[in-house]
Amino acid sequence: MRPAAPKLPAVLPQWDEKLAGDAICGRYLRGVDFSGKCMEELVLRKCLLENCRLTGAVLEKCDWEDVKLVRCELSGADLSDSSWHRCVAEDCRMLGVSFYGASLRDTDWRACRATDADFRQTRWKKAALSHCNLSGARFGECILQNFEPRACDFSRVNFFQTPLAGIDFSGCTFEGIEAVGPELRGAIVNPQQAAGLARLLGIVVRDV
């Protein structure tokens, strides 16, 4: 089931810094630099962000709904305990970003780089991730419901206490993950991945 798309107006007026506050609604933000700023509990509604910088920004408990991000920089940002609903991210950098405890519903990420990101205790519902690099990320104690990755890199990802049943990883890079038997039960993988997971579980595969 594909995630629902953001409900954005056909035309969005440009955001003006004079309108800065705890909520931004129905605006187009282009090239805005929020790097390092503290914007806890920021509310975004029906907004398009393009080429914006949020490097190291503090965005704890932010509430974003019907938002699209294109070529934005979020590396090192703190988005813990945030809420994302009907949000799209295209070609965004999120290196080392923290989504700890966040809720992500109807999420669509395309060609994003979120290496070494912290997704522990996140709750995903109807998520599509395509051609994303998530290597080295932490997905411990997550709930992944209708989670659909395609051609993503999950190398060295930690899935501690995150059930992966029913998730199709067969078209993804899945090498060097950290998980044990219960997490892997029911995960969908290709034969090459299965051989690697057998070694992870201490199973010896012998050619006959």
C-alpha positions in Angstrom: 0.0 0.0 0.0 1.5 3.3 -1.1 1.7 6.2 1.3 -0.7 9.0 0.8 0.8 12.0 -1.0 1.0 15.4 0.7 -2.0 17.6 0.2 -0.3 20.7 -1.2 -2.0 23.7 -2.9 -1.2 24.3 -6.6 0.4 27.6 -5.7 2.2 28.4 -2.5 3.3 32.0 -1.6 6.9 32.6 -0.7 7.8 32.4 3.0 9.0 35.7 4.5 11.3 35.6 7.6 9.1 38.3 9.0 6.5 35.6 9.4 8.8 33.6 11.6 7.1 31.9 14.5 6.1 28.5 16.0 4.1 27.6 12.9 4.5 27.9 9.1 1.5 27.1 7.1 0.9 27.1 3.3 4.3 28.5 2.3 7.1 27.9 -0.2 10.6 28.0 1.4 13.5 28.1 -1.0 17.2 28.3 0.1 16.3 29.2 3.7 19.0 28.5 6.3 17.9 27.3 9.6 21.2 25.7 10.5 21.9 25.3 14.2 18.6 27.0 15.2 16.5 25.9 18.0 12.9 25.3 16.7 11.4 22.8 19.1 7.8 22.0 18.5 7.8 23.7 15.1 4.5 23.2 13.2 4.7 22.9 9.4 1.5 22.5 7.4 1.2 22.3 3.6 4.7 23.6 2.9 7.3 23.0 0.2 11.0 23.3 1.2 13.6 23.4 -1.5 17.3 23.6 -1.1 16.9 24.5 2.6 19.5 24.0 5.2 18.6 22.6 8.6 22.1 21.3 9.6 22.3 20.7 13.3 18.9 22.3 13.9 17.0 21.4 17.1 13.5 20.3 15.9 12.4 18.1 18.8 8.7 17.3 19.0 8.1 19.2 15.7 4.8 18.4 13.9 4.9 18.3 10.1 2.0 17.4 8.0 1.6 17.7 4.1 5.2 18.7 3.7 7.6 18.1 0.8 11.4 18.5 1.1 13.5 18.7 -2.1 17.4 18.7 -1.9 17.4 19.8 1.7 20.2 19.4 4.2 19.2 17.9 7.6 22.5 16.4 8.6 23.0 16.3 12.4 19.5 17.7 13.0 17.6 16.6 16.1 14.1 15.5 15.1 13.5 13.2 18.1 9.9 12.7 19.2 8.7 14.5 16.0 5.6 13.7 14.0 5.7 13.4 10.1 2.4 12.8 8.3 2.1 12.7 4.5 5.7 13.9 4.1 7.9 13.4 1.1 11.7 13.8 1.0 13.6 13.8 -2.3 17.4 13.8 -2.6 17.9 15.1 0.9 21.0 14.6 3.1 20.3 13.4 6.7 23.7 12.2 7.8 23.7 11.4 11.5 20.2 12.8 11.9 18.2 11.8 15.0 14.6 10.6 14.6 14.6 8.9 18.0 11.0 8.2 19.1 9.5 9.8 16.1 6.2 8.9 14.4 6.3 8.7 10.5 3.0 8.0 8.8 2.5 8.0 5.0 6.2 8.7 4.5 7.8 8.7 1.1 11.6 9.1 0.8 13.4 9.1 -2.5 17.2 9.0 -3.1 17.9 10.3 0.4 21.2 9.8 2.4 20.6 9.0 6.0 23.8 7.1 6.9 24.5 6.6 10.7 21.1 8.1 11.5 19.3 7.3 14.7 15.8 5.8 14.1 15.5 4.0 17.4 12.0 3.6 18.8 10.5 5.1 15.7 7.0 4.1 14.5 6.5 3.8 10.8 3.1 3.3 9.1 2.8 3.2 5.3 6.4 4.1 4.4 8.0 3.9 0.9 11.8 4.3 0.7 13.5 4.1 -2.7 17.2 4.3 -3.6 18.0 5.6 -0.1 21.3 5.1 1.7 20.7 4.1 5.3 24.0 2.3 6.0 25.1 2.3 9.6 21.7 3.5 10.8 20.1 2.3 14.1 16.6 0.9 13.8 16.4 -0.6 17.3 13.0 -1.2 18.9 11.0 0.1 15.9 7.6 -0.6 14.6 7.7 -1.0 10.8 4.1 -1.3 9.5 3.6 -1.4 5.7 7.3 -0.6 5.4 8.4 -0.9 1.7 12.1 -0.4 0.9 13.2 -0.6 -2.7 16.9 -0.5 -3.8 18.0 0.8 -0.5 21.3 0.3 1.3 20.8 -1.2 4.8 24.5 -2.2 5.2 25.5 -2.5 8.9 22.1 -1.4 10.1 21.2 -2.4 13.7 17.7 -3.9 13.9 17.8 -4.9 17.6 14.3 -5.9 18.8 12.6 -4.7 15.6 10.4 -7.4 13.9 11.1 -7.5 10.2 8.3 -10.1 9.3 6.8 -9.4 5.9 9.3 -6.7 4.8 10.8 -7.3 1.4 14.5 -6.6 1.5 15.3 -8.7 -1.6 16.2 -5.8 -3.8 18.2 -4.0 -1.2 21.8 -4.2 0.1 21.5 -6.1 3.4 25.1 -6.9 4.3 26.6 -6.8 7.8 23.3 -6.1 9.6 23.0 -6.6 13.3 20.0 -8.7 14.3 19.2 -12.1 15.8 16.7 -14.8 15.0 13.5 -13.3 16.3 13.9 -10.1 14.4 14.6 -11.8 11.2 11.8 -14.3 11.3 9.5 -13.7 8.3 11.7 -11.2 6.5 11.8 -11.5 2.7 15.3 -11.8 1.3 17.0 -13.2 -1.9 19.2 -16.3 -1.9 22.5 -14.4 -1.6 21.2 -12.5 1.4 19.9 -15.7 2.9 23.4 -17.2 2.8 24.8 -14.1 4.6 22.1 -14.2 7.2 22.8 -17.9 7.8 26.4 -17.0 8.7 25.1 -14.2 11.0 23.1 -16.9 12.9 26.0 -19.3 13.0 24.7 -21.6 10.4 27.3 -23.3 8.2 26.2 -23.7 4.6 28.1 -26.4 2.8 28.1 -27.1 -0.9 27.4 -30.7 -1.8 
